[in-house]
Amino acid sequence: LASLPNIGKVLEQKLNSIGIHTPQELQAVGSKDAFLRIRRIDSGACLHMLYGLQGAIEGVRYTQLSEKTEQDLKDFFNSL
């Protein structure tokens, strides 16, 4: 997982602790569900983490997400 953009050691450990160990597993779960699982164990999980997860799935830095994707994720985050 650490080979993906936006995934450092700390986020990789969080993903491992929720049962996600490979890029394929992250892609299958999706950024929103993975974020919700992380949020259950880390109440400090923030919007930028959600962006980072989506960027990792898309293979880009989170700053390169499309405006539409960013807005969708922001709306999702604000609904929590």
PALUMSE-540740 format. One record per atom (N, C-alpha, C): x, z, y; residue in one letter; atom name. Coordinates in steps of 0.1 Angstrom, whole numbers. Layout:
% PALUMSE-540740
+-------+-------+-------+------+------+
|     X |     Z |     Y | type | atom |
+-------+-------+-------+------+------+
|     X |     Z |     Y |    A |   CA |
...
+-------+-------+-------+------+------+
//
This chain:
% PALUMSE-540740
+-------+-------+-------+------+------+
|     X |     Z |     Y | type | atom |
+-------+-------+-------+------+------+
|     8 |     0 |   -12 |    L |    N |
|     0 |     0 |     0 |    L |   CA |
|     8 |     0 |    13 |    L |    C |
|    20 |     7 |    12 |    A |    N |
|    28 |     8 |    24 |    A |   CA |
|    34 |    -6 |    28 |    A |    C |
|    33 |   -16 |    20 |    S |    N |
|    38 |   -29 |    24 |    S |   CA |
|    28 |   -36 |    33 |    S |    C |
|    16 |   -31 |    33 |    L |    N |
|     5 |   -37 |    42 |    L |   CA |
|     7 |   -33 |    56 |    L |    C |
|     3 |   -42 |    66 |    P |    N |
|     4 |   -38 |    80 |    P |   CA |
|    -5 |   -26 |    82 |    P |    C |
|     0 |   -18 |    91 |    N |    N |
|    -7 |    -6 |    96 |    N |   CA |
|    -7 |     6 |    86 |    N |    C |
|    -2 |     4 |    74 |    I |    N |
|    -2 |    15 |    65 |    I |   CA |
|    11 |    22 |    64 |    I |    C |
|    12 |    33 |    69 |    G |    N |
|    25 |    41 |    68 |    G |   CA |
|    23 |    51 |    57 |    G |    C |
|    33 |    60 |    56 |    K |    N |
|    33 |    70 |    45 |    K |   CA |
|    21 |    79 |    45 |    K |    C |
|    18 |    84 |    57 |    V |    N |
|     7 |    93 |    58 |    V |   CA |
|    -7 |    87 |    54 |    V |    C |
|    -9 |    75 |    59 |    L |    N |
|   -22 |    68 |    55 |    L |   CA |
|   -22 |    65 |    41 |    L |    C |
|   -10 |    60 |    36 |    E |    N |
|    -9 |    57 |    22 |    E |   CA |
|   -13 |    69 |    13 |    E |    C |
|    -8 |    81 |    17 |    Q |    N |
|   -11 |    93 |    10 |    Q |   CA |
|   -26 |    97 |    10 |    Q |    C |
|   -32 |    95 |    22 |    K |    N |
|   -46 |    97 |    23 |    K |   CA |
|   -54 |    87 |    14 |    K |    C |
|   -50 |    75 |    14 |    L |    N |
|   -57 |    65 |     5 |    L |   CA |
|   -55 |    69 |   -10 |    L |    C |
|   -43 |    73 |   -13 |    N |    N |
|   -40 |    77 |   -27 |    N |   CA |
|   -49 |    89 |   -31 |    N |    C |
|   -51 |    98 |   -22 |    S |    N |
|   -59 |   110 |   -25 |    S |   CA |
|   -74 |   107 |   -26 |    S |    C |
|   -78 |    95 |   -21 |    I |    N |
|   -92 |    92 |   -24 |    I |   CA |
|   -94 |    81 |   -34 |    I |    C |
|   -83 |    79 |   -42 |    G |    N |
|   -84 |    70 |   -54 |    G |   CA |
|   -80 |    56 |   -51 |    G |    C |
|   -74 |    53 |   -39 |    I |    N |
|   -71 |    39 |   -36 |    I |   CA |
|   -55 |    38 |   -37 |    I |    C |
|   -50 |    30 |   -46 |    H |    N |
|   -36 |    29 |   -49 |    H |   CA |
|   -30 |    15 |   -47 |    H |    C |
|   -38 |     5 |   -46 |    T |    N |
|   -33 |    -9 |   -45 |    T |   CA |
|   -40 |   -16 |   -34 |    T |    C |
|   -34 |   -27 |   -29 |    P |    N |
|   -41 |   -35 |   -19 |    P |   CA |
|   -54 |   -40 |   -24 |    P |    C |
|   -55 |   -44 |   -37 |    Q |    N |
|   -67 |   -49 |   -43 |    Q |   CA |
|   -78 |   -39 |   -42 |    Q |    C |
|   -75 |   -26 |   -45 |    E |    N |
|   -85 |   -16 |   -45 |    E |   CA |
|   -90 |   -14 |   -31 |    E |    C |
|   -81 |   -14 |   -21 |    L |    N |
|   -85 |   -12 |    -7 |    L |   CA |
|   -94 |   -24 |    -3 |    L |    C |
|   -91 |   -36 |    -7 |    Q |    N |
|   -99 |   -47 |    -4 |    Q |   CA |
|  -113 |   -46 |   -10 |    Q |    C |
|  -113 |   -42 |   -23 |    A |    N |
|  -126 |   -40 |   -30 |    A |   CA |
|  -135 |   -30 |   -24 |    A |    C |
|  -129 |   -19 |   -19 |    V |    N |
|  -137 |    -8 |   -13 |    V |   CA |
|  -141 |   -12 |     1 |    V |    C |
|  -132 |   -18 |     8 |    G |    N |
|  -135 |   -22 |    22 |    G |   CA |
|  -131 |   -11 |    32 |    G |    C |
|  -129 |   -15 |    44 |    S |    N |
|  -124 |    -5 |    54 |    S |   CA |
|  -134 |     6 |    58 |    S |    C |
|  -147 |     3 |    59 |    K |    N |
|  -157 |    13 |    62 |    K |   CA |
|  -158 |    23 |    52 |    K |    C |
|  -159 |    19 |    39 |    D |    N |
|  -161 |    29 |    29 |    D |   CA |
|  -148 |    37 |    27 |    D |    C |
|  -137 |    31 |    28 |    A |    N |
|  -124 |    38 |    27 |    A |   CA |
|  -123 |    48 |    38 |    A |    C |
|  -127 |    44 |    50 |    F |    N |
|  -127 |    53 |    61 |    F |   CA |
|  -136 |    65 |    59 |    F |    C |
|  -148 |    63 |    54 |    L |    N |
|  -157 |    74 |    52 |    L |   CA |
|  -152 |    84 |    41 |    L |    C |
|  -145 |    78 |    31 |    R |    N |
|  -139 |    87 |    21 |    R |   CA |
|  -128 |    95 |    27 |    R |    C |
|  -120 |    89 |    36 |    I |    N |
|  -109 |    97 |    42 |    I |   CA |
|  -115 |   107 |    52 |    I |    C |
|  -125 |   104 |    59 |    R |    N |
|  -131 |   113 |    68 |    R |   CA |
|  -136 |   126 |    61 |    R |    C |
|  -140 |   124 |    49 |    R |    N |
|  -145 |   136 |    41 |    R |   CA |
|  -133 |   146 |    39 |    R |    C |
|  -121 |   141 |    38 |    I |    N |
|  -109 |   150 |    36 |    I |   CA |
|  -101 |   152 |    49 |    I |    C |
|  -104 |   144 |    59 |    D |    N |
|   -97 |   145 |    72 |    D |   CA |
|  -106 |   143 |    84 |    D |    C |
|  -111 |   154 |    89 |    S |    N |
|  -121 |   153 |   100 |    S |   CA |
|  -115 |   146 |   112 |    S |    C |
|  -102 |   146 |   113 |    G |    N |
|   -96 |   140 |   125 |    G |   CA |
|   -94 |   125 |   124 |    G |    C |
|   -99 |   119 |   113 |    A |    N |
|   -98 |   104 |   112 |    A |   CA |
|  -104 |    97 |   124 |    A |    C |
|   -97 |    88 |   130 |    C |    N |
|  -101 |    82 |   143 |    C |   CA |
|  -104 |    67 |   141 |    C |    C |
|  -109 |    62 |   152 |    L |    N |
|  -112 |    48 |   153 |    L |   CA |
|  -100 |    39 |   150 |    L |    C |
|   -89 |    43 |   155 |    H |    N |
|   -77 |    35 |   153 |    H |   CA |
|   -73 |    34 |   138 |    H |    C |
|   -76 |    45 |   130 |    M |    N |
|   -74 |    45 |   116 |    M |   CA |
|   -83 |    34 |   110 |    M |    C |
|   -95 |    34 |   114 |    L |    N |
|  -105 |    24 |   109 |    L |   CA |
|  -100 |    10 |   112 |    L |    C |
|   -95 |     8 |   124 |    Y |    N |
|   -90 |    -5 |   128 |    Y |   CA |
|   -78 |    -9 |   119 |    Y |    C |
|   -69 |     1 |   117 |    G |    N |
|   -57 |    -1 |   108 |    G |   CA |
|   -61 |    -5 |    94 |    G |    C |
|   -71 |     2 |    89 |    L |    N |
|   -75 |    -2 |    75 |    L |   CA |
|   -80 |   -16 |    74 |    L |    C |
|   -88 |   -20 |    84 |    Q |    N |
|   -93 |   -34 |    84 |    Q |   CA |
|   -82 |   -44 |    86 |    Q |    C |
|   -73 |   -41 |    95 |    G |    N |
|   -61 |   -49 |    97 |    G |   CA |
|   -53 |   -51 |    84 |    G |    C |
|   -52 |   -40 |    77 |    A |    N |
|   -44 |   -40 |    64 |    A |   CA |
|   -51 |   -50 |    54 |    A |    C |
|   -64 |   -49 |    54 |    I |    N |
|   -72 |   -58 |    45 |    I |   CA |
|   -70 |   -72 |    49 |    I |    C |
|   -70 |   -75 |    62 |    E |    N |
|   -69 |   -89 |    67 |    E |   CA |
|   -54 |   -93 |    68 |    E |    C |
|   -45 |   -84 |    66 |    G |    N |
|   -30 |   -87 |    66 |    G |   CA |
|   -25 |   -89 |    80 |    G |    C |
|   -31 |   -82 |    90 |    V |    N |
|   -26 |   -84 |   104 |    V |   CA |
|   -25 |   -70 |   110 |    V |    C |
|   -17 |   -69 |   121 |    R |    N |
|   -17 |   -57 |   129 |    R |   CA |
|   -30 |   -54 |   134 |    R |    C |
|   -34 |   -41 |   136 |    Y |    N |
|   -48 |   -38 |   140 |    Y |   CA |
|   -50 |   -43 |   154 |    Y |    C |
|   -40 |   -46 |   162 |    T |    N |
|   -42 |   -51 |   176 |    T |   CA |
|   -46 |   -66 |   175 |    T |    C |
|   -45 |   -72 |   164 |    Q |    N |
|   -48 |   -86 |   162 |    Q |   CA |
|   -62 |   -89 |   156 |    Q |    C |
|   -70 |   -79 |   155 |    L |    N |
|   -83 |   -80 |   150 |    L |   CA |
|   -91 |   -88 |   160 |    L |    C |
|  -101 |   -96 |   155 |    S |    N |
|  -110 |  -103 |   164 |    S |   CA |
|  -118 |   -94 |   172 |    S |    C |
|  -123 |   -98 |   184 |    E |    N |
|  -131 |   -89 |   192 |    E |   CA |
|  -144 |   -86 |   185 |    E |    C |
|  -149 |   -95 |   177 |    K |    N |
|  -162 |   -93 |   170 |    K |   CA |
|  -160 |   -82 |   159 |    K |    C |
|  -148 |   -83 |   152 |    T |    N |
|  -145 |   -73 |   142 |    T |   CA |
|  -143 |   -59 |   148 |    T |    C |
|  -136 |   -59 |   159 |    E |    N |
|  -134 |   -46 |   166 |    E |   CA |
|  -147 |   -40 |   171 |    E |    C |
|  -156 |   -48 |   176 |    Q |    N |
|  -169 |   -43 |   181 |    Q |   CA |
|  -177 |   -38 |   169 |    Q |    C |
|  -177 |   -45 |   158 |    D |    N |
|  -184 |   -41 |   146 |    D |   CA |
|  -179 |   -27 |   142 |    D |    C |
|  -166 |   -26 |   141 |    L |    N |
|  -160 |   -13 |   136 |    L |   CA |
|  -163 |    -2 |   146 |    L |    C |
|  -162 |    -5 |   159 |    K |    N |
|  -165 |     5 |   169 |    K |   CA |
|  -180 |    10 |   169 |    K |    C |
|  -189 |     0 |   167 |    D |    N |
|  -203 |     4 |   165 |    D |   CA |
|  -205 |    13 |   153 |    D |    C |
|  -198 |     9 |   142 |    F |    N |
|  -199 |    17 |   130 |    F |   CA |
|  -194 |    31 |   132 |    F |    C |
|  -182 |    32 |   138 |    F |    N |
|  -176 |    45 |   141 |    F |   CA |
|  -185 |    54 |   150 |    F |    C |
|  -191 |    48 |   160 |    N |    N |
|  -199 |    55 |   169 |    N |   CA |
|  -212 |    60 |   163 |    N |    C |
|  -216 |    53 |   152 |    S |    N |
|  -228 |    57 |   145 |    S |   CA |
|  -226 |    69 |   136 |    S |    C |
|  -214 |    73 |   134 |    L |    N |
|  -211 |    84 |   125 |    L |   CA |
|  -214 |    98 |   131 |    L |    C |
+-------+-------+-------+------+------+
//
